[in-house]
Amino acid sequence: MNTVLSCLETRRSIRGYKADKIPSQTLIDQIIKAGTYAPTGRGLQSPIIIAITNKGIRDKLSKLNAKVLGTTSDPFYGAPIVLLVLADKDRPTYLYDGSLVMGNLLNAAHAVGLGSCWIHRAKEVFESKEGKALLQEWGIKGNYEGIGHCIIGYPLEEKVPEALPRKSNYVYYIK
């Protein structure tokens, strides 16, 4: 089977990470580069990726995300790296563009041997006073909406979860 197709079929969301084992900068850079090659409406590249490798900032984001969720547990499942995707709301395709970036990040992480998971609530976190303050602190200017947090790291478990069977009415052929 084609390597790309195999990667797409075998990637799973990982919900447990070795927090003390940090991926190399080379692997992180490869994943980010793949994210930047996601298709975007008219090629306008509305999304941006913010790579959070600082544990203190990662933990702060985790707390803000947990607050939106209404919990105190870590919604990032111990993953040491967060790739935050924001997209420019002034572009009509921003939500789709950012979602495609997230998909590329998730699949690229799997391709280089890392686990990943899409964590929601980026929209709510970066609409909050605290989230807006973080963007300002980071020098991010623009009309951005949070699309998602792509958490990455080495999975706690060696065994990857099994895929659910595909539903019978997933595809319709019109001939």
Number of C-alpha atoms within 10 A of each C-alpha: 6 6 9 11 9 11 17 15 11 14 22 18 15 22 18 18 23 15 16 11 12 16 16 9 10 9 15 22 12 15 23 21 15 18 25 18 14 19 17 20 13 9 10 12 20 22 29 20 22 16 18 17 16 11 13 10 13 19 15 13 25 20 19 22 27 18 15 14 14 9 11 13 14 15 21 27 20 23 28 23 23 28 24 21 25 28 26 20 16 12 16 11 17 23 19 17 24 28 21 19 28 29 18 21 31 26 24 26 27 20 19 13 13 21 26 30 27 22 18 16 20 22 18 16 22 22 15 14 9 14 19 16 14 16 15 12 9 10 9 14 9 12 11 22 22 24 28 24 28 25 29 29 27 23 22 17 12 7 7 14 13 9 10 6 6 8 7 7 6 6 8 7 4 4 3
